[in-house]
Amino acid sequence: MLIALPVIAAVIAGPQPAPLLATHDRAALEAELTTQLRGAIANGWTLVDVRGGDDRLMFTLTKQQHAERHTAELPYSQTAALTYRIEPVAVPTADLQPPSPSLVRALQVPGGGVALGTECGHWFERPYVEEASALGIPARKLVGKTLSTMSDLESADRDGARAVFAVTRGAKWYEVIATLDADGNVLSASVRRFLDYSTDWTDYRRAAKLRRAVRGKQVTALDDADGELALVIGNHRFVIDPTGDAFESAMTGTDCPC
């Protein structure tokens, strides 16, 4: 479904501009989006409108009498590429959906950026600030330290050479992102604190055991060879969800956002 934007319609006739990026890697699209938005703002552009839809997220910026729209297209199809394009549009004058203060901050401060999230079929922006990053052994220590100080683990996923752990610490939401080699060894890691995204939807029943397992230790690798994601901590393997019921929903009927 296309989102109707009568106020922010393109003013240049002809075909859509070729995308700056076409990829199946959402992290790559997020990195390009962050780079382009931060660069534009540093060069005097102002972010004036942000709106999501069921298959795209759009950011409109203005500078003097000019405007451009940055569009991340996120199709439902698992085989279709994610694309990112920039195109000139009419300067918007009404019906604006201004960015949140957190998004403005994330695009200005060192280490800030924007990730993409979806809820109930609707895409939205997730501003963050990277609080730490490391390579090699310090990266393995960073993963262990962050997991040992969490309040709760919201999710743990590995997708090829990338693993993401979403954790809460009090009312704050963090993600630990580890890059891995072909054998699952941790090569690098970063910790992002999300500025507008702190809803706790699950309770991890093994949180105390996980904190004890990694306290003061390195997470050297991620292993999912047997279909169960596990942390490799020295000679020990800590399986995240060995019985399939380690994550318990913390939502009530009134909590459901859909």
BELLIN-V720563 format. One record per residue. N is the residue number from 1. RES is the residue in three letters. OMEGA is omega in whole degrees, -180 to 180 (NA if undefined). BURIAL is I if it has 16 or more other ideal C-beta (glycine too) atoms within 10 Angstrom, else O. D_FIRST is the distance of its C-alpha to the first C-alpha in Angstrom with 2 decimals. Layout:
{{N RES OMEGA BURIAL D_FIRST} {N RES OMEGA BURIAL D_FIRST}}
//
This chain:
{{1 MET 177 O 0.00} {2 LEU 180 O 3.79} {3 ILE -179 O 6.53} {4 ALA -179 O 9.32} {5 LEU -176 I 12.51} {6 PRO -177 O 15.30} {7 VAL -175 O 18.03} {8 ILE -179 I 16.98} {9 ALA 178 O 16.16} {10 ALA -177 O 17.71} {11 VAL 180 O 21.16} {12 ILE -178 O 22.06} {13 ALA 177 O 21.28} {14 GLY -177 O 20.74} {15 PRO 175 O 18.62} {16 GLN 176 O 16.80} {17 PRO 177 O 19.52} {18 ALA -180 O 20.11} {19 PRO 173 I 19.01} {20 LEU -175 O 21.91} {21 LEU 170 I 21.14} {22 ALA -171 O 19.53} {23 THR 171 O 20.54} {24 HIS -176 O 20.20} {25 ASP -178 O 22.04} {26 ARG 179 O 20.14} {27 ALA 178 O 23.52} {28 ALA 178 O 23.95} {29 LEU 179 I 20.68} {30 GLU 180 I 21.76} {31 ALA 179 I 25.19} {32 GLU 178 I 24.07} {33 LEU 179 I 21.86} {34 THR -179 I 24.90} {35 THR -177 O 27.30} {36 GLN -180 I 25.49} {37 LEU 179 I 24.88} {38 ARG 179 I 28.46} {39 GLY 180 O 29.87} {40 ALA -179 I 28.26} {41 ILE 178 I 29.48} {42 ALA 180 O 32.89} {43 ASN 172 O 33.05} {44 GLY 176 O 32.65} {45 TRP 180 I 28.94} {46 THR 177 O 27.67} {47 LEU -173 I 24.38} {48 VAL -175 I 23.33} {49 ASP 177 I 19.68} {50 VAL 178 I 17.51} {51 ARG -179 I 14.09} {52 GLY 177 I 11.71} {53 GLY -177 I 8.21} {54 ASP 178 O 6.97} {55 ASP 180 I 7.04} {56 ARG 175 I 9.31} {57 LEU -171 I 12.40} {58 MET 180 I 14.03} {59 PHE 179 I 17.73} {60 THR -179 I 19.45} {61 LEU 178 I 23.21} {62 THR 174 I 25.91} {63 LYS -175 O 29.44} {64 GLN -177 O 31.72} {65 GLN -178 O 30.06} {66 HIS 176 O 27.36} {67 ALA 175 I 23.88} {68 GLU 180 I 21.54} {69 ARG 175 I 18.14} {70 HIS -176 I 17.82} {71 THR 170 I 14.41} {72 ALA -179 I 14.14} {73 GLU -169 I 11.28} {74 LEU -174 I 11.26} {75 PRO 177 O 9.73} {76 TYR -174 O 10.50} {77 SER 178 O 13.02} {78 GLN -177 O 16.52} {79 THR -178 O 17.69} {80 ALA -180 O 15.17} {81 ALA 168 O 16.49} {82 LEU -178 I 15.39} {83 THR 178 I 15.78} {84 TYR -179 I 17.13} {85 ARG 176 I 17.71} {86 ILE -180 I 19.57} {87 GLU 176 O 19.53} {88 PRO 179 O 21.55} {89 VAL 174 I 20.05} {90 ALA 177 I 21.82} {91 VAL -178 I 23.72} {92 PRO -178 I 21.94} {93 THR -177 O 24.36} {94 ALA 177 O 22.75} {95 ASP -179 O 20.16} {96 LEU 171 O 20.45} {97 GLN -172 O 19.48} {98 PRO 179 O 22.45} {99 PRO 176 I 22.83} {100 SER 175 O 24.95} {101 PRO 180 O 28.59} {102 SER 178 I 28.22} {103 LEU 178 I 25.58} {104 VAL 180 I 27.83} {105 ARG -177 O 30.76} {106 ALA -179 I 29.21} {107 LEU -180 I 28.49} {108 GLN -174 O 32.10} {109 VAL 177 O 34.38} {110 PRO 177 O 35.71} {111 GLY -179 O 33.76} {112 GLY 179 I 30.66} {113 GLY 180 I 27.09} {114 VAL 172 I 23.53} {115 ALA -178 I 21.94} {116 LEU 178 I 18.40} {117 GLY 177 O 17.90} {118 THR 180 O 15.43} {119 GLU -180 O 16.23} {120 CYS 178 O 14.80} {121 GLY -177 O 11.52} {122 HIS -180 O 11.36} {123 TRP 178 I 12.67} {124 PHE -179 O 15.77} {125 GLU 180 I 18.80} {126 ARG -179 I 22.12} {127 PRO -179 I 25.07} {128 TYR 170 I 28.22} {129 VAL 177 I 31.73} {130 GLU -176 I 33.44} {131 GLU -179 O 36.79} {132 ALA 174 I 38.50} {133 SER -177 O 38.35} {134 ALA 178 I 40.96} {135 LEU 173 O 41.92} {136 GLY -178 O 44.14} {137 ILE 176 O 46.39} {138 PRO 177 O 45.29} {139 ALA 179 I 41.68} {140 ARG 176 I 42.90} {141 LYS -180 I 44.79} {142 LEU 177 I 41.78} {143 VAL -180 I 39.71} {144 GLY -178 I 42.69} {145 LYS -178 I 43.42} {146 THR 179 I 39.91} {147 LEU -178 I 39.67} {148 SER -178 I 43.22} {149 THR -179 O 42.46} {150 MET 169 I 39.21} {151 SER -177 I 39.07} {152 ASP 174 I 36.52} {153 LEU -179 I 34.40} {154 GLU 179 I 30.77} {155 SER 176 O 29.68} {156 ALA -176 I 31.07} {157 ASP 171 O 29.26} {158 ARG 177 I 30.30} {159 ASP -180 O 28.10} {160 GLY -175 O 30.59} {161 ALA -177 O 32.28} {162 ARG 175 O 30.64} {163 ALA -178 I 31.32} {164 VAL 174 O 29.92} {165 PHE 176 I 31.73} {166 ALA -177 I 30.19} {167 VAL 171 I 33.14} {168 THR 174 I 34.11} {169 ARG -170 O 37.30} {170 GLY 180 O 38.00} {171 ALA -176 O 34.93} {172 LYS -178 O 33.65} {173 TRP 179 I 31.04} {174 TYR 168 I 31.88} {175 GLU 174 I 30.71} {176 VAL -177 I 33.28} {177 ILE -180 I 31.94} {178 ALA 172 I 34.39} {179 THR -170 I 34.35} {180 LEU 172 I 36.33} {181 ASP -175 O 38.29} {182 ALA 180 O 38.22} {183 ASP 179 O 40.60} {184 GLY 179 I 38.63} {185 ASN -179 I 41.06} {186 VAL 179 I 39.76} {187 LEU -180 O 39.87} {188 SER 180 I 38.30} {189 ALA 174 I 36.73} {190 SER 179 I 35.14} {191 VAL 178 I 34.59} {192 ARG 172 I 31.76} {193 ARG -178 I 31.94} {194 PHE -169 I 28.67} {195 LEU -177 I 29.05} {196 ASP -170 I 26.44} {197 TYR -174 I 25.94} {198 SER -180 O 28.94} {199 THR -180 O 27.94} {200 ASP -177 O 30.19} {201 TRP -176 O 28.44} {202 THR 170 I 31.13} {203 ASP 180 O 34.88} {204 TYR -173 I 36.27} {205 ARG -178 O 39.50} {206 ARG -176 I 41.06} {207 ALA -178 I 40.55} {208 ALA 179 O 44.30} {209 LYS 179 O 45.17} {210 LEU 179 I 42.70} {211 ARG 179 O 44.06} {212 ARG -176 O 47.58} {213 ALA -175 I 46.76} {214 VAL -176 I 45.45} {215 ARG 178 O 47.64} {216 GLY -175 O 49.57} {217 LYS 177 I 48.32} {218 GLN 167 I 46.12} {219 VAL -171 I 43.06} {220 THR -176 I 43.93} {221 ALA 172 I 41.22} {222 LEU -176 I 38.36} {223 ASP 174 I 39.04} {224 ASP -176 O 36.70} {225 ALA -178 O 38.69} {226 ASP 179 O 39.29} {227 GLY 178 O 35.72} {228 GLU -178 O 36.59} {229 LEU -179 I 35.83} {230 ALA 171 I 39.14} {231 LEU 174 I 40.58} {232 VAL -176 I 43.67} {233 ILE -173 I 46.21} {234 GLY 178 O 49.37} {235 ASN -175 O 50.59} {236 HIS 173 O 48.56} {237 ARG 175 O 45.14} {238 PHE 180 I 43.18} {239 VAL -176 O 40.57} {240 ILE -176 I 37.67} {241 ASP -172 I 37.07} {242 PRO -175 O 39.94} {243 THR 178 O 39.62} {244 GLY -179 O 35.89} {245 ASP -178 O 36.26} {246 ALA 179 I 36.89} {247 PHE -179 I 33.69} {248 GLU -179 O 33.82} {249 SER 176 O 31.09} {250 ALA -178 O 32.11} {251 MET 170 O 29.53} {252 THR 179 O 30.63} {253 GLY -179 O 28.79} {254 THR -180 O 28.45} {255 ASP -170 O 27.18} {256 CYS -175 O 23.97} {257 PRO -178 O 21.11} {258 CYS NA O 18.73}}
//
